[in-house]
């Protein structure tokens, strides 16, 4: 596709994502279905251009004021130029071999006045920008993050403007991490063991995985290292009765099922039958037969009542703002609001309350979110502990130590010793932002 045509397509995609009527990933997927002739590189450029605009929306909108032409095109030009520059830097050998030059590609796409404007934008120094144009976050989100992080806020803000790495979880039911790593290397894919999860591999770049034998036979699943650690923290054993209370598409369900060595009984509950449908092909690849997906009407469903007091371990990956995933879902920071977060906290407390009824004496309860806001995390956990003296808070740091997670203390915060909760941050741990609290029900 000619650079001008590709930029026109980027402009249309940016226009669609900025309506915020639907999640950005859904908008991108629909655009690709409507334009099936697009090649892999064109798709990558389109998607990353749209996501770059979402990540740097405040800055790009400020810069766009000095340009001319349709607003969406100006925003797309800024994202397009940055995306191509990053692509050129990430794959220098490939680009050099194929004669790729990002500057030439951008020049071929732009009008002369647009080139001059883009050059003027590029000459602006970061220290000359307003604070909002440096962090590119909605103002309501800035204060709670600064209160938590202090000067480290700026490191977090910078990390949120980068795309997340691609992490894989090796299915320990049928594969070893070292063997899968060698297999990927033979396929031309470089991968390193994740620093914390014993199941994870971090892949260089964004290679196509769906046609790999390792993928089709269920030896690997795409899963952020932080998400893997939450499944690990549940520490489900062989032969136990376990519930993944908000299973969704089942990423953590599959990890837990493999940790159980395909024994016992693992219920995957969710109020969305559509999301559970997405688990089915993944479940078939995984080789697991101990997983039982079940759609429930709400957290007080009759199925829950029948299992009360019978479950060894319960994982509650609660519906949340998702603000820990902004590297992957940058549109969330513009689609969420304080009111929406307040409504979510009420739902989180209700779900945790109901799920706790499942836990039998001596059993374990894990509450988790992919949020970085304390009202969705520590506040929910502390309120639950205060209302339920029959649930004893456990030290996440001690549990990670028992699980032989090297450097586990660096993943924790809260409590007198700073080890009470798991608290993962993109800028510190190179994972999505995650929180987890753990309790044991008294015997």
Secondary structure, 3 states (H helix, E strand, C coil): CCHHHHHHHHHHHHHHHCCCCCCHHHHHHHHHHHCCCCCHHHHHHHHHHHHHHHHCHHHHHHHHCCCCCCHHHHHHHHHHHHHHHHHHHHCHHHHHHCCCCHHHHHHHHCCHHHHHHHHHHHCCCHHHCCHHHHHCCCHHHHHHHHHHHHHHHHHHHHHHCCCCCEEEEECCCCCCHHHHHHHHHHCCCCEEECCCCCCEEEECCCCCCCCCHHHHCCCEEECCHHHHHHHHHHCCCCCCEEEECCCCCCHHHHHHHHHCCCCCEEEEEECCHHHHHHHHHHHHHHCCCCEEEEECCCCCCHHHHHCCCCEEEEEEECCCCCHHHCCCCCCHHHHCCHHHHHHHHHHHHHHHHHHHCCEEEEEEEEEEECCCCHHHCHHHHHHHHHHCCCEEEECHHHHHHHCCCCCHHHHEECCCCCCCEEEECHHHHCCCCEEEEEEEECC
